[in-house]
Amino acid sequence: MTEDKQGPFLRTFRGRPYLRVLRYLIQWSIVIIVIYGGISLYGFLKNLQAGKPPLIEKPLSVEGFMPIGAFMALKLWITESLFDPVHPAALVIFISAILTSLFFKKGFCGWICPVGTVSEFTYKAGRGIFGRNFSLPRYIDYPLRSIKYLLMAFFLYIILIKMSPESIRAFLLTPYWMVADLKLLIFFTDISITTLTVLMVLLFSSLLVKNFWCRYLCPYGALLGLLSILSPVKVTRDPSRCIHCHKCTRSCPALLPVEDRQRVYSPECTGCLTCISQCPAQGALDLALPGKRGINPVIYILLIITLFGGGIMIAKAAGYWKSNVTYEQYGKIVPHLKEIEHP
């Protein structure tokens, strides 16, 4: 019996749920690392505030939450070959995220970013609470999606055009930048009513709409998405094998019409492989290079982890990971932490 006579039923199988398991393991491992880093940073700060020497080195995993300063540092490194000595880890994480997007779609967003992980968990919790997630009508969805690109354009304009290398260098040596990670920490530990209200609105919105923050407001994701268009790896559909079950489109966290595309070029695609893991038709949906040269999803995952993690390992080995700010400097600045304003 030929494949065509067998029909689509006999050409199907259960999909690839192991991809979802791998993704959850990687995502939540990173969330745990970041939470542990945040707790450790809090202990580090408390020791400094008490005038005691820190019991541990300052944890650096939370520096991934400072992409704007890292972008400024990237411009300075490119223009003047000066690698940020204050928060080098933030710059390393930023560069690693950019390279990941250039080669492997928005792999940083889909596999590594802890904010994306929490956002995804939130909308799934909302689906459990309300029985469904809600899709905004197109005339609302499109203008809202433009917000993150407008924010991205604003930061690109300020950093790339308005700020000179000299002004960036001056900023990176200010007391504010020296304790920017500690300022970020107390933003959440000493939270204001206004901040709490905004966070609650975002939380409620994220319960209702898939990836509300990532879809509408994240300028970091907008930048990585535009860069990911250049990625040679794309989700690719074989129309001759597709059984039109709609599972790929229904499962897509980015709400993309995967079933209507032969190759998914959209900057909204995070390369999360959810669509591929759900596809029941063998060979209908996969990752592919130009020319439809397939790439094993597990190899794709390993390459993302290797590229991102390898960038950090190389930076550590080369001495571009730890800050050169001394405990004595922290001791002078930390007592005035709340009074220090952005220059």
N, C-alpha and C positions, 0 to 999 in steps of 0.2 A: 504494500500500500504506500503510495507516495505521500509526501508531506501535505500537498494541497488537498488530497482526498481524505486525509486524516481530519482535516478541519482544524480550526483554532483550538478546540477543546483539548485535543490530544497533544497540542504543541505548548500547552501551558503547564506551569508548575507553581509553587507556592510563593514565588518572589524571593527576596533576599533579606529576611529580617535580621540576619547577623550584622548587616550594615548599620541598622538602627541601634543595636546593642553596642557595637563598637563606638558609635558616635556618642551615645549617652555616657559610656565609660570615660571617654576622652573629655567631653564637655564638663562633666561633674567632677572629674579629677582636678581640672583647672579651677573650677569654682571653689573647691575645697582648699587648693593652694592659695588662692587669692584671699579667702576668708581667714585662713591661718596667718597669711601675711598681714592682713588688716589688724587682727588681734595682737600679733607680735609688735606691729608698729605702735599700737596703742600702749603696750607695755613699755616700749622704747621711749615714747613721749612722756609717760608718767614718771619714769626714772629721771629723765632730764628735768622735769618740772619740780621733782623733789630734791634736785641737786645731787643726785646719785649717779655714778657712772653706769651706763647701760649694761645690762647683763648679757645682751646679745648684740650682734651686728645689726644695723638697721636693715629690715627686710625690704626687698626691692620689687616684689611682684606687683605691688599696687602702682608702680610708676607707669604701667600701661594705661592708666586712667588720665594721663597728662599729654594727650596727643598734640594739643595746640602749641605748648612749649617745645615739644619734641620736633614739631614741624619747623618752628623757628630755628632750633638747633641744627636741623638738617640743612636749612639754607646757609647757615653760617659755616657748616662743615664743607659744603659744596663750594662756596665762594671764597672761603679763607682757610680751608683745611684745618679748622679748629674744631675738634670733637668736644662737645659739651663736658666739662670736667665736673659739673655740679650734679646733673642728673643724666649720666651717660646711659643708664639702663632704660630710661624713657625713650631715648633716641634709638637704641638698639631694638627695642620692641617695635617702635614705629617703622623702622626700616624693614624689619622682618615681616611685618604685616603687609607693607607695600609689595615686597618681593613675592610673598605668598599670593597676593591678588593678581600680580602680573603673570604668574605662571600657572596658578591653580584656581582660577575664578576667585570668588570672595571666600576662599577657604578659611581665612581668619575669622570672618563673621559666622560661617557655618559650623566651624569645628572648635574654635579657640575662644572667641570673645565671651567672657562670663556674662556680660549684659545681655547678649543674644540668647544665651542659655536660659537665664532667668526670665527673659521676655517670652521665650517659647514655653517654658513651664507655666507661666502665668496665663497665657491664652488657653492652654490645655486645661488648666484648673477652671477657667471661666467656662469652657465647654462642658465640664462636669457639673458646674453649678447651674448654668442656664440652659443646658441641653444643646447648645450650639454656639458658634461664633458668628458675628455679624459682619457682613461686607457692606461698606459704604457705597452709595451710588457713585457712578463714574464722575458726575459733575462736582462731587465733594472730594472723592478720592484723588483725582488728578491735581487739584490745587493744593491739597494737603501734602501730597508727595513732593511738590515743588519746594516746600519749606526747607527740607534738608539740603537741597541743592542751592537754595538761596543763602543758607547759612554757610555752606561750603564755599560758595563764591565770595562771600564777605570775608572769611578768614584767608582765602587765597589772595584776595586783593590787598588786605592789610599786611600780610606777611611777605608776599612776593613783590608787591609794588611799593607800598607805602613805607615799610620798614627797611632801613639800610642795614648792611652788615654791622656797621658801627653801633647802631641803636640796639640791634639784637644782642651784640656782645655785651653792651652795657646792662641790658635787662638780665642776661644770664648770670651776671655777677652781683645782682641785687640781693639783699636779705630776703625779699619776697620769694624769689626763685629758689633760694637755698632751702627754704622750709615750705615750698609749695605742696609737697606731699603731706606734710603735717597739717597745713591749712585745709587741705582736702579732707583729711581725717576728721578734724574738729567740725567741719561743715556738716558731717553726719552725726558725730557724737554729741554735739551741742547744737542740735537742730532748732531752727526758728519756726514759728507758727506758719510763716509764709512758705518756707521750704517744705514743711510737712504737708501743707495744703496742696502744693504743686505735685509732690510725690504721690499723694493719695489720688489726685485726679489722673495722673499717669497710670497708677496701678489699676484704677477702675476702668480706664479706657483700654488698658492692656488685657483685662479680663474679657472684654467684649470683642475686641478686634485683634486679629492675628498680628503679632509683632508690631504693636502700635508705635513704640519708640523707634524701632529700626526702620519701619516703613515710612514714617512721616517726619521724624525729627533729628535723626543722627547724621550730622555732617561728616563724621569719620567714615561711616558706612557709605555715604554718597561718594566720597573720594575714592574709596576702595572699589566701589561698584563701577565707576567710570574707568578706572585702571584695569579692572577685570575683563573689560571688553577686549583688551589686547591678549588675553590668555589664550593659548593654543588649545586648551582643554575645554570642551563644551559637552553638555548633555545633548545627546544625539538620538533621534528616533528613526527607526527603520519602518516606513509606512507599510511595507509588504508583510511585516510580522506583527504590526500593531493590531490588537483585537478590539480597540475602541471601547475599553471598559471604563474609561474616565478616571481611573484610580490615580494616575499621575497628576492630573490637574486638580482633583479634589484634595490630594494630600500635600500639595505644594505650599510650604509656609509663606512664600512670597506671592501667592495667589496668581501664579503665571499659568497661561493656557498651554501647558506642556504638550498636550495631545495635538494641538494645532501647529506645532513647530517641528521642523526637521532638525534644526540646531538651535539651542537656546542661547541667544546672544545678550539677552536683557541684563542690564547692570543690577537688577533686583535679585538675580539668581545668586544664591550664596554657595552653590556647590555642595549642599548638605547631603545630597544623594537620597533624600526622602522619596522622591518620585521613582528613582531606580529601585529602591528597596521594596516599593509597593507594587511595581509592575509584575503581573503574573505571566506575561508572554515572553518566552525565552528569546533573547536577542532583539527584542523590540525597542528597548530603551537602555542606553549605556553611555559611558563616557567615551569620547573619541577625540583624536587629534585631527587636524585638517586632512582631508582625503579619506575620512571615515576610518582611520586607523584606530582601532579600539585600544583602551587602556583599562587594565583590571582595576576595579574600584578600590580594592585593598592596597594595591600599589599606589594609587592616588592618595589614599589616606596616609600611608607611610611617608610619601614624598612631602606632604604638607607638614607633618610632624617633624620630619628630618630638616626641612628648610627652616621652619620657624625655630625649632629647638636648636638646630645647628648654628643658626645666627647668634643665639645667646651663648652657646658654648664657645664659639670662636671669639666673641667679645670678651668673655671671661678670661680665656687663655691669653688674649692680647692686652689685657689690662684696661679694657674699655667698658667695665661694668660697674665697679664700685665708685661712689662719689668721693671726691677729695675734700669735702667739707669735714672739718675736724670736730671732735666732741667739744673742744673749747669754744669753737665758733657757735655750735648749737647752744651751748650753755649761755652765751651772751644774747642770742636771738630769741630763744624759746620763752623767756619770761615776758617778752613783749609780743608774743605770737598773735594774739587777737587784735593788737593795735596795728600790726604791719599791713599796709594796703598795697594793692597793685600799683606799681609806679606809672 
